[in-house]
Amino acid sequence: MLQHLSLQEAQPHLYSELSFYERLSLLLAEEINDREQRKIAALVKKAKFRLAAHPNQIDYRSNRGIEKSKIRSLLEGHWLQHHQNLIVTGATGCGKTYLGCAIGHYFCQQGIAVRYFRMKGLQELLRHGDGDGDGDGSYPRLLEQLNKTPILILDDWGMEVLTTQQRSDLLDIIDARHEQGSMIIMSQVPIVKWHALIGEATYADAIMDRLIHRAQRFELQGESMRKIANNLTDQT
């Protein structure tokens, strides 16, 4: 507020006709706006998005499997209110990560907390959090942090078969979030193959049921966006 007061004093001709209360109102409005921007910046930093993506830069080419009306509907947030998940599948380079990060970044701007993980990174974090079972409480604290986050984004889902511990950790997270929070899953592996990659039928059934139930699905198609970008670069 002091900074904005100094700006008012440096430009008296712009504020001379305003009353004290009007100038005070401007200072308060600027302070509220600054606090909101700092909160958004903190949420984006904590989310640790892989890409600096934004919805207004999503490529809506007709052969990609993304409709602007569907994205607009997602940004309205009804799926969050109903604790639904989003599942984005498609070949390498088709824009799955960009789409997930763009949606996550948008909701950070709305003041909603988001966390982004590549599956391998999350598994490592859980392994270190679990440690050697020494009971230091780090694993429960980590789970609590993840489960309190309204939107959890998991990228590179299904790149390798899960171990027994990884299955257990994943079920802990998904079970706690079921109908309590939302997830965005990005995978180059078709959903029909997920059961086998999770392994152990009991765990696979439980995880799949909670993930797929009422989830909205997007299957991206078309040529690799990286290849398209490289071709455009080569032509310039």
Secondary structure, DSSP 8 states (H G I E B T S, - for coil): -HHHHHHHHH-HHHHTTS-HHHHHHHHHHHHHHHHHHHHHHHHHHHHT-SS---GGG----TTSS--HHHHHHHHTTHHHHTT--EEEE-STTSSHHHHHHHHHHHHHHTT--EEEEEHHHHHHHHHHHHTTS---SHHHHHHHHHHH-SEEEEESTTSS---HHHHHHHHHHHHHHTTTSEEEEEESS-GGGHHHHH-SHHHHHHHHHHHHTT-EEEE--SS-HHHHHHHHHHH-
